[in-house]
C-alpha cells in the first residue's frame, strides 16, 4: 500500500505537479522513486477499445479484440437493470485480463435532440431511467475492482462545436434534467472517476467550472477523481483549482510547469495541490492493488451474454396481422445490412469485435433457407436503381419480405451531428418500390437514434434492433423466428418530424452559444404535456403475447415530502406465448404552484 501522507511530505512540488497529467495517451505517470505505479485506461463503454500500438481517441487506429456488447442506446431499451449489471461485470473481467484499471464509461448525457451524433452511446431522454441503468452498469463494472469513468460532465448534448460551445441552462432544468443522473449515480455508486466535458456550461469550460465541480465533490460527496476529456483542458491552473485532478493525455510537461509556477506565485496553495494529488494516490493505490488483475475470462460466456442483451433490447414497433413471428419458409431477405450489419457506433467507442454474426448467416444456421438481394448501396450510387429492380423481382410472390435498413456509418458518428431524421434516400425508395409488388413487408431497423419512417403505415411489421453489438444478427433472427419474444421498449420518443422536437429552434445553437430554451420539457415531458402526436412514444414496445393489468393498489393516498407510497399491481400473460413485460410507473402533481410536466417516470420493473 502507498503511504500517502509520507509520500506527499517527501515529494517536491515538481513531482506532485507531474502526477496531474498523463504519462502518455492512455497512462498516468509512474514514479519509481516513491513506488507509484501507473494506471492504464481504455475507451469503452460497450466494449474494451484497448490500443497497444498507435493511440487515438476517434476509433481510427487498431485496437485489441474484445467483446462488442450492444451500445448504450440499445441496452437501455431492455429496461433490465440485472442484465446491465452483468454487462458491467463482464466488461470489468475483460479489463482485468488486459490489466486495464479504468474503463472510460459510462456516457450518460441526456438526449436533448435526436440529432446528436453520439446519441447511440447514451441511454435515454429520461433522467430517472438513465440513472437506474447507469447505477446497475457501474456497480457491475466496479464489483470487479475496475474503475468506471462517468461522462461527460456535463451538458455535453451535441457534437457540433463541442469543444467551444457554451450551453446556457437555467438551474432548475440543469438539476432536474441534465444533472439528475450524474447526481444519483455518484451518490449510489461512487464511480472511481468522472470525466469533465469539452463544452462550456453557463460561461465556463466544464474542466474549469468550479461551481460544477464543487457540486460534484462537496454537495454530492464524490470521493474519486476528475479526469479531463482528452485534450479538453484550456487553463490547467484554473482546472486544478476548480477540482480537476488529472489532465489527459500527456502534455510533455507543459501543464506541469504551469502548476509549479502557480504554486511558487501562490496562485495555488501547496495544500490544495496536496489535496488533488492525494486523491490521485488513493485511486492509484486502490486500483493497482486489485489481486484479480491479469486473470482470464470465458469468451463464450461473454458472447452469450452479448446475445442475450441484444435480444432483450429489440423493440417490436408494429406487427399487423401477426405476421411475426415467421411462420412461412417462402421468404426473401433484402438489404446490405443483413450481411454487413451496422452493429455499433463510430468514434472512440468503436470495438474490434471478437466475432460478428449477421442476420443472413443466422437464418441459414437456423436451417431456414432464404433468398437474398442486396437492395441498396451503403453509399447511394448510380447502381441503386438496378439493385432495387433486382430486389423487387425477388420480392414478387414471397410470403414475407424482410428488409434490413437503417442509419449507415456515414449518418451518425462521434464528432458530428445529424442534419435530418431521414434514413438514406436509397433505402426509403427500396421499401416503397417493394411495397408496390408485395404488401407483406417487415422492416428491420438498425441505428442509434430515432428516424422518420414515411412507409410505417404501409408495411406489416417494424422491428428495431438499434445497434445490437457483435451478436446483433443472431439476436434479431431469434426474435423474427419466435425463439425469443421481443420485450424491449423505447427509451426515447420517435417524433413524426424534426420540427416537432422541443429543441428544434435552439439546436445546435449559434457559433458560440446554445440556449436550452425548452427548459424541463425534454422528450416525452414535452410531447405528453402539450399533447403532441408522435410516431412512437417513450416506453412503447409490442410483444408476441398480451398482458393484462389488474388490481392496482396504493397503500396510502397522501404522502409527505420525504415519504413513500407502496404500489402493487397484478400483471398476467393472457396470450399464447411466454414473454416479459415492463411495468412503468409515472407520477404527476395536481394543483402545483409552479409549472410542471404532465408526468414523470419514477419506477419500473421488468417482469416475466
C-alpha positions in Angstrom: 0.0 0.0 0.0 1.1 3.5 -0.7 1.8 5.7 2.4 0.1 8.8 1.0 1.0 11.1 3.8 4.7 10.2 3.8 4.9 10.5 0.0 3.2 13.9 0.0 5.6 15.1 2.7 8.7 13.9 0.8 7.7 14.9 -2.7 8.9 18.1 -4.3 6.4 20.4 -5.9 7.6 19.4 -9.3 6.9 15.8 -8.6 3.5 16.4 -7.3 2.6 18.5 -10.3 3.9 15.8 -12.6 1.2 13.4 -11.4 -1.5 15.8 -12.5 -1.1 15.0 -16.2 -0.9 11.8 -18.2 2.3 9.9 -18.9 1.2 9.2 -22.4 -2.1 8.7 -24.3 -3.6 6.0 -22.0 -1.5 6.0 -18.9 -0.8 8.1 -15.8 2.8 8.7 -14.8 4.9 6.2 -12.9 7.2 7.5 -10.2 9.5 4.7 -9.2 11.2 6.8 -6.6 8.0 6.5 -4.5 6.8 3.1 -5.8 3.9 4.9 -7.5 2.7 2.7 -10.4 0.9 4.0 -13.4 -2.7 3.5 -14.2 -3.9 2.1 -17.6 -7.1 3.5 -19.1 -9.1 2.4 -22.1 -12.1 3.6 -24.0 -15.5 1.9 -23.6 -18.3 1.9 -22.7 -19.8 -1.1 -24.6 -16.5 -3.0 -25.0 -12.8 -2.6 -24.4 -11.0 -0.5 -27.0 -7.5 -1.2 -25.8 -4.8 0.2 -28.0 -1.3 -1.3 -27.6 0.2 0.4 -30.6 -0.7 3.7 -32.2 -3.2 5.6 -30.0 -6.1 7.9 -30.8 -9.5 8.9 -29.4 -11.6 8.6 -32.5 -11.5 4.8 -33.1 -9.3 5.2 -36.2 -6.3 3.1 -35.2 -6.2 -0.6 -34.4 -7.3 -1.9 -31.0 -7.2 -5.4 -29.5 -10.0 -7.9 -30.0 -12.8 -7.6 -27.4 -16.5 -8.5 -26.9 -18.7 -5.8 -28.6 -21.8 -5.6 -26.5 -24.8 -3.6 -27.6 -24.5 0.2 -27.4 -25.9 2.4 -24.7 -29.0 3.4 -26.7 -29.7 -0.3 -27.3 -29.3 -1.7 -23.8 -31.5 1.0 -22.3 -34.4 -0.4 -24.4 -34.1 -3.6 -22.3 -35.1 -1.7 -19.1 -33.3 -4.6 -17.4 -31.0 -3.5 -14.5 -30.0 -7.0 -13.6 -28.8 -7.7 -17.2 -26.9 -4.4 -17.4 -25.2 -5.2 -14.1 -23.9 -8.4 -15.7 -22.7 -6.5 -18.7 -20.7 -4.1 -16.5 -19.3 -7.2 -14.7 -18.3 -8.8 -17.9 -16.6 -5.6 -19.1 -14.7 -5.5 -15.8 -13.5 -9.1 -16.4 -12.1 -8.1 -19.9 -10.4 -5.1 -18.3 -8.8 -7.3 -15.7 -7.5 -9.7 -18.4 -5.8 -6.8 -20.1 -4.6 -5.1 -16.9 -6.8 -2.0 -17.5 -7.6 -0.1 -14.4 -10.2 2.4 -15.6 -12.8 1.9 -18.4 -13.8 5.2 -19.8 -17.5 4.9 -19.5 -20.4 5.2 -18.8 -21.7 8.1 -21.0 -25.0 9.3 -19.6 -25.7 12.6 -21.3 -29.4 13.2 -21.9 -30.8 13.0 -25.4 -31.9 16.6 -25.8 -32.2 16.3 -29.6 -32.5 13.1 -31.6 -29.9 14.7 -33.9 -26.9 14.4 -31.5 -24.3 12.3 -33.3 -23.3 10.5 -30.2 -26.8 9.5 -29.0 -26.1 5.9 -29.9 -23.7 5.9 -26.9 -26.1 7.5 -24.4 -29.1 5.9 -22.6 -32.2 8.0 -22.8 -34.1 11.2 -22.8 -35.3 10.4 -19.3 -33.0 11.2 -16.3 -34.6 8.6 -14.0 -34.2 5.7 -16.4 -30.7 6.9 -17.2 -29.8 6.9 -13.5 -31.1 3.4 -12.8 -29.4 1.8 -15.8 -26.2 3.7 -15.0 -26.2 2.6 -11.4 -26.5 -1.0 -12.4 -23.7 -0.8 -15.1 -21.2 0.9 -12.8 -22.0 -1.3 -9.8 -21.4 -4.3 -12.1 -18.1 -2.9 -13.5 -16.7 -1.8 -10.2 -17.6 -5.1 -8.5 -14.6 -6.5 -10.3 -12.3 -3.8 -8.9 -12.0 -2.0 -12.2 -12.8 1.8 -12.0 -15.6 3.5 -14.0 -15.3 6.9 -15.6 -18.7 8.6 -15.6 -19.0 11.0 -18.5 -19.4 13.7 -20.0 -19.8 16.1 -17.1 -21.9 18.0 -18.0 -24.5 19.2 -20.6 -22.4 17.6 -23.5 -25.6 17.2 -25.6 -24.2 17.8 -29.1 -21.2 17.1 -31.2 -21.2 20.2 -33.3 -18.6 22.7 -31.8 -18.4 20.5 -28.7 -15.0 21.9 -27.8 -16.2 25.5 -27.7 -20.0 25.7 -27.4 -21.4 27.4 -24.3 -24.6 25.6 -23.0 -26.8 28.1 -21.4 -29.2 26.3 -19.0 -31.3 27.6 -16.1 -30.6 25.9 -12.7 -33.9 24.0 -12.4 -33.5 22.5 -15.9 -29.9 21.7 -15.2 -30.6 19.9 -11.9 -33.9 18.2 -12.9 -32.8 17.0 -16.4 -29.1 17.2 -17.1 -27.5 16.6 -13.7 -30.1 14.3 -12.1 -28.5 11.0 -13.4 -25.0 12.2 -12.5 -26.0 13.1 -9.0 -27.8 9.8 -8.3 -25.2 7.6 -9.9 -22.4 9.4 -8.0 -24.2 9.1 -4.7 -25.1 5.4 -5.1 -22.0 4.0 -6.8 -19.1 6.3 -6.0 -17.5 6.0 -9.5 -13.7 5.9 -9.4 -13.6 8.9 -11.8 -15.8 11.4 -13.5 -14.8 12.9 -16.9 -15.2 16.6 -17.4 -16.7 17.6 -20.8 -15.3 19.7 -23.6 -18.0 22.3 -23.7 -18.7 25.4 -21.6 -21.6 25.4 -19.1 -23.1 28.9 -18.4 -19.9 30.6 -19.5 -17.2 28.4 -18.0 -15.5 25.4 -19.5 -16.6 22.3 -17.6 -12.9 21.4 -17.0 -12.5 24.7 -15.1 -16.1 25.2 -13.8 -15.6 25.4 -10.0 -19.4 25.7 -9.3 -19.9 22.4 -11.2 -17.0 20.5 -9.7 -17.8 21.8 -6.2 -21.3 20.4 -6.6 -19.7 17.0 -7.5 -17.2 16.9 -4.7 -18.9 18.8 -1.9 -22.6 18.6 -2.4 -22.7 15.0 -3.8 -19.6 14.0 -1.8 -17.7 12.3 -4.7 -14.6 10.6 -3.4 -12.9 9.8 -6.7 -11.0 11.9 -9.2 -12.0 14.2 -12.1 -10.3 13.4 -15.4 -10.5 15.8 -18.3 -11.8 14.6 -21.6 -8.8 14.0 -23.9 -7.4 17.5 -24.7 -10.3 19.3 -23.0 -8.2 21.4 -20.6 -8.0 25.0 -21.5 -6.3 26.5 -18.5 -4.6 23.9 -16.3 -4.2 26.1 -13.2 -7.8 27.1 -13.2 -8.8 23.5 -13.8 -6.7 22.3 -10.8 -8.3 25.0 -8.6 -11.8 24.0 -9.8 -11.2 20.4 -8.9 -9.7 18.6 -11.9 -7.1 16.2 -10.6 -5.9 14.6 -13.9 -5.4 16.1 -17.3 -5.3 13.6 -20.2 -3.4 12.8 -22.3 0.3 13.7 -21.7 1.2 17.4 -22.2 5.0 16.8 -22.4 5.4 18.6 -19.1 3.9 21.9 -20.3 1.0 21.9 -17.8 3.2 20.5 -15.0 5.4 23.6 -15.3 2.3 25.8 -15.2 1.2 24.2 -11.9 4.7 24.6 -10.4 4.8 28.2 -11.3 1.3 28.8 -9.9 2.4 27.3 -6.6 5.5 29.4 -6.5 3.5 32.5 -7.2 1.0 31.5 -4.5 -1.9 31.4 -7.0 -2.3 27.8 -5.9 -1.5 26.7 -2.4 0.6 23.6 -1.8 -2.2 22.4 0.5 -4.6 22.4 -2.5 -2.1 20.6 -4.7 -1.6 18.0 -1.9 -5.4 17.5 -1.8 -5.6 16.9 -5.6 -2.5 14.6 -5.6 -3.7 12.8 -2.5 -7.0 11.9 -4.3 -4.9 10.6 -7.2 -2.7 8.5 -4.9 -5.8 7.0 -3.2 -7.2 5.9 -6.5 -3.9 4.6 -7.8 -3.4 2.6 -4.7 -6.9 1.1 -4.8 -6.9 0.1 -8.4 -3.3 -1.3 -8.6 -3.8 -3.4 -5.5 -6.6 -5.4 -7.2 -5.5 -9.0 -6.9 -7.7 -10.0 -9.9 -5.6 -8.1 -12.4 -4.4 -10.4 -15.2 -7.0 -13.2 -14.7 -8.7 -14.6 -17.7 -12.4 -14.7 -18.6 -14.7 -17.0 -20.6 -15.1 -15.5 -24.1 -18.0 -17.8 -24.9 -19.9 -16.8 -21.8 -19.4 -13.1 -22.8 -20.7 -13.8 -26.3 -23.8 -15.5 -24.9 -24.4 -12.5 -22.6 -24.0 -10.1 -25.5 -26.6 -12.1 -27.5 -29.0 -12.1 -24.5 -28.7 -8.4 -24.0 -29.3 -7.8 -27.8 -32.4 -10.0 -27.7 -33.8 -8.3 -24.6 -33.3 -4.9 -26.2 -35.1 -5.4 -29.5 -38.3 -3.4 -29.8 -41.2 -4.6 -31.8 -42.9 -1.4 -33.1 -45.6 -2.8 -35.4 -46.9 -6.3 -36.1 -50.0 -6.1 -38.3 -51.9 -9.3 -38.9 -49.4 -11.0 -36.5 -47.1 -11.5 -39.5 -44.4 -12.2 -36.9 -43.0 -14.5 -35.7 -42.2 -16.0 -39.1 -44.5 -18.9 -40.0 -43.6 -19.4 -43.7 -40.5 -20.6 -45.4 -41.1 -18.7 -48.6 -39.0 -15.7 -47.6 -36.7 -13.2 -49.1 -34.2 -11.1 -47.1 -33.3 -7.8 -48.7 -30.7 -5.2 -47.7 -27.0 -4.8 -47.4 -27.2 -4.7 -43.6 -28.5 -8.3 -43.5 -25.0 -9.5 -44.5 -22.9 -6.5 -43.3 -24.7 -5.4 -40.1 -24.5 -2.0 -38.6 -23.9 -3.2 -35.0 -22.1 -0.3 -33.3 -21.5 3.4 -33.4 -18.4 5.2 -34.8 -15.7 7.1 -32.8 -14.0 6.5 -29.5 -16.4 3.6 -28.7 -15.5 1.6 -31.8 -14.7 -2.0 -30.8 -12.6 -4.6 -32.6 -15.1 -7.4 -32.2 -14.2 -10.9 -31.5 -16.8 -12.1 -33.9 -19.7 -10.6 -35.9 -22.8 -12.6 -36.6 -25.0 -11.3 -39.4 -28.7 -12.0 -39.9 -28.4 -13.8 -43.3 -25.9 -16.4 -41.9 -28.0 -16.7 -38.8 -31.1 -17.6 -40.9 -29.0 -20.3 -42.6 -27.7 -21.6 -39.3 -31.3 -21.9 -38.1 -32.0 -24.1 -41.1 -34.3 -21.6 -42.7 -33.4 -21.2 -46.4 -33.9 -17.6 -47.5 -33.4 -15.8 -50.8 -31.3 -12.7 -50.7 -31.0 -9.4 -52.6 -28.6 -6.6 -51.8 -31.2 -3.9 -52.5 -29.1 -0.8 -52.0 -25.5 0.5 -51.7 -24.2 1.6 -48.4 -23.3 4.9 -50.1 -26.0 5.9 -52.5 -24.8 5.4 -56.1 -25.9 5.2 -59.7 -26.2 1.4 -59.2 -29.0 1.7 -56.7 -31.7 1.6 -59.4 -30.5 -1.8 -60.7 -30.3 -3.1 -57.1 -33.9 -2.0 -56.4 -35.1 -3.7 -59.6 -33.4 -6.9 -58.7 -34.8 -6.8 -55.2 -38.4 -6.1 -56.4 -38.2 -9.1 -58.8 -37.2 -11.3 -56.0 -39.9 -10.0 -53.7 -42.7 -10.9 -56.0 -44.7 -13.9 -54.8 -42.9 -14.2 -51.5 -44.9 -14.8 -48.3 -42.7 -12.4 -46.4 -40.2 -9.8 -47.5 -37.7 -8.8 -44.7 -35.9 -5.5 -45.5 -32.9 -4.7 -43.4 -32.4 -0.9 -43.3 -31.4 2.0 -41.1 -28.7 4.6 -40.5 -25.4 3.9 -42.1 -22.0 4.7 -40.6 -21.9 8.0 -42.5 -25.1 9.2 -40.9 -24.2 9.1 -37.2 -20.9 9.3 -35.5 -19.0 10.9 -32.7 -17.7 14.3 -33.9 -20.8 15.3 -36.0 -24.5 15.7 -35.5 -27.1 14.6 -38.0 -29.0 17.2 -40.0 -32.1 15.1 -40.6 -34.2 12.3 -39.2 -34.2 10.5 -42.6 -32.5 7.2 -43.3 -30.7 7.2 -46.6 -32.9 8.0 -49.6 -32.0 4.9 -51.5 -33.3 2.7 -48.6 -36.6 4.6 -48.5 -37.0 4.2 -52.2 -36.3 0.5 -51.9 -39.0 0.0 -49.3 -41.6 2.0 -51.3 -40.8 0.1 -54.5 -41.1 -3.3 -52.8 -44.4 -2.4 -51.3 -45.7 -2.0 -54.9 -45.1 -5.6 -55.6 -45.6 -7.2 -52.2 -47.6 -5.9 -49.1 -46.1 -8.4 -46.7 -43.1 -6.3 -45.8 -41.2 -6.5 -42.5 -38.7 -3.7 -41.9 -35.8 -4.4 -39.6 -34.1 -1.2 -38.4 -30.5 -0.6 -37.3 -29.2 2.7 -35.9 -28.6 4.5 -32.7 -31.3 7.2 -32.8 -34.9 7.9 -33.9 -35.6 8.1 -37.6 -38.5 9.1 -39.8 -40.5 6.2 -41.4 -42.6 7.5 -44.3 -43.6 3.9 -45.1 -44.6 3.0 -41.5 -48.3 2.9 -42.2 -47.9 0.6 -45.2 -45.5 -2.1 -44.0 -46.8 -5.0 -42.0 -44.2 -5.0 -39.3 -41.3 -2.9 -37.9 -38.6 -4.4 -35.6 -36.0 -2.1 -34.2 -32.7 -3.7 -33.2 -30.8 -0.4 -32.7 -27.0 -1.2 -32.6 -27.0 -4.7 -31.1 -23.3 -5.4 -30.9 -21.4 -8.4 -32.3 -24.4 -10.7 -31.9 -27.0 -8.4 -33.4 -27.7 -10.6 -36.4 -28.3 -13.7 -34.4 -30.4 -11.9 -31.8 -32.6 -10.4 -34.5 -33.2 -13.7 -36.2 -34.1 -15.3 -32.9 -36.8 -12.7 -32.5 -38.1 -12.8 -36.1 -38.4 -16.6 -35.8 -40.1 -16.5 -32.4 -37.3 -18.3 -30.5 -37.3 -15.1 -28.4 -40.3 -13.0 -27.7 -39.4 -9.3 -28.1 -39.7 -7.4 -24.8 -37.8 -4.1 -25.3 -39.4 -0.7 -25.0 -38.3 2.6 -26.4 -36.1 4.7 -24.1 -36.7 7.7 -26.3 -39.5 9.3 -28.3 -39.7 8.9 -32.1 -41.2 12.2 -33.4 -43.2 12.5 -36.6 -40.9 15.2 -37.9 -37.9 17.2 -36.8 -39.8 20.4 -36.4 -41.9 18.7 -33.6 -38.8 18.3 -31.3 -38.7 20.7 -28.4 -35.1 21.8 -29.1 -35.8 22.4 -32.8 -35.3 26.2 -32.8 -32.3 26.0 -30.5 -30.2 23.1 -31.7 -27.3 23.2 -32.3 -27.3 26.9 -31.5 -25.0 29.7 -32.7 -21.3 29.7 -33.2 -20.7 30.4 -29.5 -23.9 29.6 -27.5 -26.7 27.1 -27.4 -29.7 28.1 -25.3 -31.8 25.4 -23.7 -35.0 27.4 -24.0 -37.2 24.3 -23.9 -36.3 24.0 -20.2 -37.6 20.9 -18.5 -39.7 20.0 -21.5 -37.4 17.3 -22.9 -38.6 14.2 -24.7 -41.9 12.8 -23.5 -42.1 15.5 -20.9 -42.8 17.9 -23.8 -44.8 15.6 -26.2 -47.1 14.4 -23.4 -47.6 17.8 -21.7 -48.5 19.5 -24.9 -50.4 16.6 -26.5 -48.0 16.4 -29.5 -48.7 13.4 -31.7 -45.6 11.2 -32.2 -44.6 8.3 -34.4 -43.8 6.1 -31.4 -43.8 7.2 -27.8 -41.3 6.8 -25.0 -41.8 3.5 -23.2 -43.5 1.8 -26.2 -42.9 -1.7 -27.4 -45.1 -4.7 -28.5 -44.8 -8.4 -27.8 -45.9 -11.6 -29.4 -48.2 -12.1 -26.4 -50.6 -9.9 -24.5 -50.6 -8.8 -20.9 -53.5 -7.8 -18.6 -53.1 -5.4 -15.7 -55.5 -5.5 -12.7 -55.9 -4.8 -9.1 -53.8 -1.6 -8.9 -53.5 -0.5 -5.3 -51.7 2.2 -3.2 -51.1 1.7 0.5 -51.9 5.3 1.1 -53.4 8.3 -0.7 -51.3 11.0 0.9 -47.6 11.4 1.1 -45.4 14.0 2.7 -42.1 15.3 1.1 -39.9 12.5 2.3 -42.5 9.8 2.5 -43.0 6.7 0.3 -46.1 5.1 -1.2 -46.2 1.4 -2.0 -47.9 0.5 -5.3 -48.9 -3.0 -6.2 -50.4 -4.3 -9.5 -51.1 -7.7 -10.9 -49.7 -8.4 -14.4 -51.0 -11.5 -16.2 -49.9 -13.0 -19.5 -53.2 -13.7 -21.3 -51.6 -14.7 -24.6 -50.3 -17.9 -26.1 -46.6 -17.4 -25.7 -44.3 -16.8 -22.7 -42.9 -13.3 -22.6 -41.8 -10.3 -20.5 -43.5 -7.1 -19.7 -42.0 -3.8 -18.4 -44.3 -2.2 -15.8 -43.8 1.6 -15.8 -44.9 4.0 -13.0 -45.4 7.7 -13.8 -46.3 10.3 -11.3 -47.7 13.8 -11.5 -48.6 16.6 -9.1 -52.0 18.2 -9.2 -52.6 21.8 -8.4 -48.9 22.6 -8.5 -47.8 26.1 -7.6 -45.1 26.0 -10.3 -45.1 24.8 -13.8 -44.6 21.1 -14.2 -44.6 18.4 -16.9 -47.7 16.2 -17.2 -46.0 13.2 -15.6 -42.6 11.7 -14.9 -41.2 8.2 -14.8 -40.5 7.3 -11.2 -40.2 3.5 -11.2 -40.2 0.5 -13.5 -39.8 -3.3 -13.3 -39.3 -5.9 -16.0 -41.4 -9.0 -15.1 -41.9 -12.4 -16.6 
